[in-house]
Amino acid sequence: MTDTPPDRLSLDPRSPFFKEELLRRGVGIRFNGVEKTNVEEYSVSEGWIKVAAGKSRDRFGQPMTIKLKGTVEPYYERAAEGDAAASDDSEAADDK
């Protein structure tokens, strides 16, 4: 895995941009320099995020979303599982 999140990612399992293995790592979003925690989907190249519009739901029970345009900066909240094991080994070697 790379340290850069994908260009587009969605929380909706029905979306073609849903990737569960990446979401398990935790993906944070900075939108126009402000940390956002309610992002449903984002696109870096197109410069937008979709956020839930209050508690409203559509006729299928899915949250209604609105699209906000601006600067999108995604990042991983946790290191990849393989990277974490490698960094633990290097720290143990430094202790010796």
C-alpha positions in Angstrom: 0.0 0.0 0.0 1.1 3.6 -0.6 1.0 6.5 1.8 -1.2 8.5 -0.5 -5.0 7.9 -0.4 -6.8 7.4 -3.7 -8.0 10.3 -5.8 -11.7 9.3 -5.1 -13.2 7.3 -2.2 -16.7 6.6 -1.0 -18.2 5.3 2.3 -21.2 3.8 0.4 -20.7 0.0 -0.2 -22.8 0.3 -3.4 -20.4 2.8 -5.0 -17.6 1.6 -7.4 -15.3 3.9 -5.4 -15.8 2.0 -2.1 -12.6 0.3 -0.9 -13.0 -1.4 2.5 -9.3 -2.2 3.1 -8.4 1.5 2.7 -11.3 2.6 5.0 -10.1 0.3 7.8 -6.9 2.3 7.9 -8.9 5.4 8.5 -9.0 8.3 6.0 -9.1 11.8 7.3 -10.1 14.8 5.1 -9.0 18.4 5.3 -11.3 20.5 3.2 -10.2 24.1 2.6 -7.8 23.7 5.5 -10.5 22.6 8.0 -10.8 19.0 9.4 -14.0 17.3 8.3 -15.4 14.2 10.0 -18.8 13.9 8.2 -17.5 13.3 4.6 -19.4 10.6 2.7 -17.4 10.7 -0.5 -14.5 12.9 -2.0 -12.7 13.6 -5.2 -9.3 15.3 -5.1 -8.9 15.9 -8.8 -12.4 17.3 -9.2 -12.1 19.3 -5.9 -15.3 18.3 -4.1 -16.7 16.4 -1.1 -20.1 15.1 -0.3 -21.4 15.6 3.2 -24.7 14.5 4.9 -27.3 17.2 4.9 -28.5 17.0 8.5 -30.7 14.1 9.4 -32.7 14.0 6.2 -33.0 10.7 4.3 -33.9 9.8 0.7 -36.7 7.4 -0.1 -34.3 4.4 0.2 -33.2 5.4 3.7 -29.8 6.7 2.6 -28.6 10.1 3.9 -29.2 13.1 1.6 -25.9 14.6 0.7 -24.7 18.0 -0.7 -21.6 18.6 -2.8 -19.1 21.2 -1.6 -16.4 22.4 -3.8 -12.9 23.4 -2.7 -9.4 22.1 -1.8 -9.5 18.4 -0.7 -6.5 16.9 1.2 -7.0 13.3 2.2 -4.6 11.5 4.5 -4.4 8.2 6.4 -4.9 8.2 10.1 -3.0 5.0 10.7 0.1 3.5 9.1 -0.4 0.4 6.9 -0.2 -2.9 8.8 3.0 -4.0 7.0 4.6 -0.5 7.7 3.7 -0.7 11.4 5.5 -4.1 11.8 8.5 -2.8 10.0 8.7 0.4 12.1 8.4 -1.7 15.3 11.3 -3.9 14.2 13.5 -0.8 13.5 12.7 0.7 16.9 13.6 -2.6 18.6 16.9 -2.6 16.6 17.6 1.0 17.8 17.2 0.0 21.4 20.0 -2.5 21.2 
